Amino acid sequence: MIVSSSAPERLSPRDRTREDVFASIRSSRGVTRSALARVTGLSSSTVGHAVARLLADGRIVEGTLSAMGRGTGSGRRAAILTAVPGAARVGAIDFGHQHFRVAIGDEVGHVIGERDVRLNVDDSPVAGLDAACEEIERLCDRHGIPRLAGIAVGVPGPVEHATGIVRTTTILSNWSGMSPAREVENRLGVRAIVDNDAILGAMGERHQGAGELHDYFLYVKAAHGIGAGMVLAGEPYRGGTGFAGEIGHAHIAGRPELCRCGSRGCLEAVVSVPSVMEQIFHTHPQLDEEKIDLATLTDSVSTRVLNEAGRILGGALADLINLLNPTALIIGGELGSSGPAFIGGVRSSVNRFAQMPLASACVVLPAALGTRAELIGALVLAGNLVQSGN
């Protein structure tokens, strides 16, 4: 998925192992040696050698956790390893359907500056790319950053893994055949990588949010569209060609809503921000459409609308829980941040339709990073690009 003019550096097996260990450390907020061995599948001695070299190189630091407590052994403090942010700075662009967000940060996903811009990205991909790159340049100027080491781009549609090209005739039809990474490289002269936005949301939650404690979870971005990002065995799962997670056009039987793909009853036509907003405005004609915030609506009618939308989404996701057996279902996007009514609706349907014990093993959570999960995930991906040297 990387679009870059530079050839990848060939690493020795020992160096590759060390980089894999470093990537595991960097993808967490802190990890012990024993946890590293468990996550990577490497022997304790191999992990120890890699950690010793990373400490000597100053790429990681070692701290301590509090004692494990009574009944857990000696009670000694556990050593915890964290990555040291390098001097390199990276950028992130998260394209939504009606807006985009940009950020600059360090290699481990810490934000230095960010901007959120309203723009119809679906209809005007060139204008969206122009505007996003201009905002990146403004952020760099504002924070005194002369050059970025890499940049990651998230788009709300299917991205072919091998080429980084958007492949769709319905979702983001005006983007079909485009290579967002190459477009950004041409504008900014910076190495770039592209991925689906829901995958980036999953990466953000895995790195800094509700997915930190879960090696198997399903992240769903519920916004103007519906998309899913899966994390299996601690790693993003993209499928054979990169299109996994395109659940927005799953069919909901008996629903007449017309979807932008031309079909009726698609999940995103029934459960999405525009669909929910239409119901809210119909029942609340006094509200200002430009200023509405779903999270502030706590009246009984709004609660009922949001809860029902959550129930419909949860019903569709129950089959995925039966299939994948995740330990967490994390709901992001504007609907995921709308409050307990929507999340409670999702949880209710999961409990009803997912099979036991799969339902009881899966917690339903709002995204800890809210609507910024995709942006944080893009910074993490950009950091991976820089660290890999690809």
N, C-alpha and C positions, 0 to 999 in steps of 0.2 A: 504494500500500500504506500510505500515511501516513494516519492517522486523527487529524485535528487540526481545531480550530475556527478557526485562523488561516488567512487566504488567503495564497498564495505571493506574494512580492514580485516584481514584474516588473523584470527586469534588461535593461540595454542589451546589444547584441551584444558590445561591448568588455568590459563587466563580466562577462558570461557566460563569455567566453574566459578572462578572468583567474581566475574561479572554477574553471573546468575545469583550468587549469594548477595552481592551488593544490591541487585535489583529487588530482591526479596526484602532486604533491610530498608531500602528507600521507599518501598511501597507500603510500609507500615509506619506508625508513629513511634515504634519501639518494639524490639523483638529479642528474645533470649536465644542463646546458642542452641538449646534443646529444641525450641520452637522452629528455628531455622532448619535443623536436621529433619524435623518432622515435615515441614512444608516442602523442602527441596528434595527430600528422599535421599540426601547424601549422608555419608557416615559422619559420626561426631568428629573423628580426626580430620576428615576432609574439610568440614565446616570450620574447625579450629584453625587449620592452616590458612584458609581463605580469610577468616576474620583477623588473624594476626597480621597478614599482609595489608589488609584494608586499614587497620589501626595504624600501622607503621607509615602508610602513605597519607594519613590524615583525612581519609575519605569518610570515616565513621568515627564516632566517639562512644565511649562506654560509660554508662551511669548505673544506678541501682534502683531496683524496685523495693518497696517495703517488704519486710519478712512475710513469708507465706502464711504464717499463723499456726495455731495449735493443731496438731494432728497431721501436718503436711511434711514432717521430716525434722531437720535440724533447726528450721526457722531462720536460716541464714538469708541474707538479702540476695535476690537474684540479679545478676548482671544483665543490663538491657542495652542493646545496641541501636543507635540511630544514625542516620546519614547526615553528613555535614553539607549544607548547601554550598555549591561552588560559586565561582564568580560569574559564571555564564548566566545570561538572562534569556528567558524564552517567552513566546507569545501564544495566545489562544484566541480563537474565534469560534463562537457558538452561534450558528445560524438557526433561528426558529423560522416559523412560517411567516410571521408578521413582525419580526424584530431580529436583532442580532446583539450579542454581547461580545466584548473584547476585553482582554486582560493581558498584562505582562507580569511575570513573576520569576521565581528562581527555579532551579532544576528539581526541587522536591515538592513543588506545588503550592508554595506560599505566594499569595497575591501581593503585588506591589502597587498596582493601580488597575482600575477597570472602568468600563463604560457600558451602558445599556442604551440602545438606539432603536426607536420604532421605525420600521420600514417594511414594505411589502416585498419580502425577499423572494417569495414564490414566483411572482410575475416578472421580477427584474433582477436576475442573477448577476448580470454584469454591474448594474448599479449597486447591488448589495456588496459585491466583492470590492468594488472601488471604494465605497464608503467605509467598509470594515478595515481595509488596509490603511486608509487615511486616518482612521481613529487609532490604529496601532501606532502609526508614526507620531501622532499627537501625544499619545501616552509616553512614548520613548523620549520625546523632546521634553515633556513636562517633568520626567523623572531623571533626566540626564543620562539616558542610556544610548550610547552611540550606535550600537548594533546588537541585534538579537542572534542567538546561536541556533535557534530553530523555532518553528511555529506549528501548532496543530490546529486543524479545522474540523469542526463538527457540522454535519448536515442532517436534516430530518428526513432522510430517505435512504434507499439501498445503495451501498457503495461496494463495488466489486473489489474483493480483497487483493487480487493480483495486480490490478492496474490503477486503483484509486479513482476509477471513473464512476460517476453516478449512472446507474442503469435503471431506468424506469420510464414508462410511457404514461403513467397516471399520477403518481406521487412526484411532486417537483418536476413536472413534465418539461418545463423550460430549462431545467438543469440537465436533462438527459444527454449523455455523451460528453459532459464537461468533466474536466479534472480539476477540482477545486485546489488541490495542492499545487499543481503546476501554475494555475492562475495566480495564486498568492506568491509563488516564487518569482514569477515574471514581474509582479508589481513591487515586491519588497526586496528581491535579491537574497532571500533567506531560505534555507532548506525547510521544506514543509511536508506534512503528512496529514492524511484525511481519514476520518472514520465516521460511522453513524453516530448521531448525537446520543441515542439511548445507551450505546456501548460506552461512550464517554461519561454519561451520567453514572453508569455502574462502576466505572473506574474511579470516579470522584468519590462515590460513597464507600467504595472499598478502601480507598486511601485515607480519607479523612472523615467519613460519615458513619451511617448506620450499618454499613457492610464490613466494618473493621473486624468484627468478631465472627464473621460468617464466611466460610470457604465455598459454600453453595448457596447462592441467592439469586433471585429474579428481581431486576430493577425495571420498573415500568414508568415511562415518562407520559403523564396524562396532561396534555396541554391542547394546542390547536389540532394536534394529531395524537395518535397513540402508538408508542413504540416500546419495545422491550430490549433490555440488555441482560445477558445471562453471564454469571460468574460461576464456573464449575471447577472444583479443586483449586480455588484461589485465582484462576486465570479467566480473562474474558473469553467467551465462546462465540465465535462468529459464523460457524457453519462451514460447509465445504467451499463456498465461493464468497462468503462475507455477508450474506443476506439474512442470516438468522435473526429472529426477533421481530419480523415484520407482521405484527399481530393486528394492526389497525384496521385491516380489511377482512378480518374474520367475520363470518356472517352470523347475525343475531336473528334467529327465526321469528317471523311475524312482525318485524319492524319495517315501517314504510319509508323511513328517512332516506333521502337521496344523498349518496356520497359523491364526492368530487371524482371518484374513479368511474362513475356511471352506474354502479350497482346500488341496490337499496338494502338497508339494514346492516351496513358495515359498522363494526364496533366504534370507529372514530366518528361516524356520522351520528351515532346514538349517544356516545359518551365522549365529549370533548368540551373544551372551553366554549366554542360558539354554540353548541347544543344546549349546554347548561345555562349560558347567558341568555339565550332566547327564552327559555322558560322563566328565568329570573325577571327579565324585563316585562314579560307578559303578565306576571303576577305582581310586579312592582313598577308600574308605569311612572312613578314619581322619581325614580332613581336616575342619576346622571350617568349615561352609558360610558362616558369618557373617564369617569372617576371611580367606577365601581371596583371594590376589592372583595373578592369572594370570602376571604378570611374574616371580614368584618360582619358578614351576614349571619345573624344568630336567631332571627325570627323563625317561627314554626314552619312557615311555608318554604323559606329558603333551606332550612334544615331538611325538610322532606325531599326537596328537589335534589340536593346534594347527596343525601343518603341513598335515594333510589338510583342515582347515577353510579354511586359506589357499588351498590348491589349488582347492577348489570355488569360492571367491569369485573367484580369478584367472581361472578358466575362464569365469565369467559376464562378467567385465569385459573379456575379450579382444575381444569383439565391439564394445564401446564404443571400444576403442583403434583397432580397424580403421575405425570410423566417424568418429571425431573427430581422430585423429592428435595426441594430446597428447604433450608432451615429458616429462611427469611424471604418475605415479599416486601420490597421497598417501593413505595409509591412517590414519584417525583412530579415535576411540572407544577403548573398553577393549581391543578385540582388536588394534587398531593399536599400542597401547602394550604388548602382551603379550610382545614380544620377537622375536628373529630367526626362530624357527620359523614363526610365522604369516606374517610378511613374506616369508620365503623361499619358503613355499608359494605365495603370490600371484605372486611373481616367476617361479617355475617354470612355472606354468600360462600366464602371459602370454607367456613365451618359447616355450612349446609351441604355443599356439593363436592368438596374434596373428600376423598376416602380417608377413613381412620386406618392407621395412626398418622397418615401423611399430613392431615389438617392440623392435628395437635402439635406436630413437630415443626410447623411453619408459623413464625410470628409475622404479623402484618404491621408494618411501620411506615410512618411518613419519612421522606428523605430528610436526613439530618442537615444537609446542606441546602434544602429547599430548592429554589429554582436555579441555584448556582452550581448544582452538582455537575452539569455538563461542562461548565467553564473550568472548574477545578480539574475534572478529568482530562480536559484538553491540555492544561498545563502539565499534568503528569505525563501524558503521552508525548508532549514536546520534550520534556525532560528525558524520557526514554530514548527519543530520537537522538538527542545530544549525547547521552551516555553510551549508546550503542555505536556511535561513530558512523552510522549508515547515512 
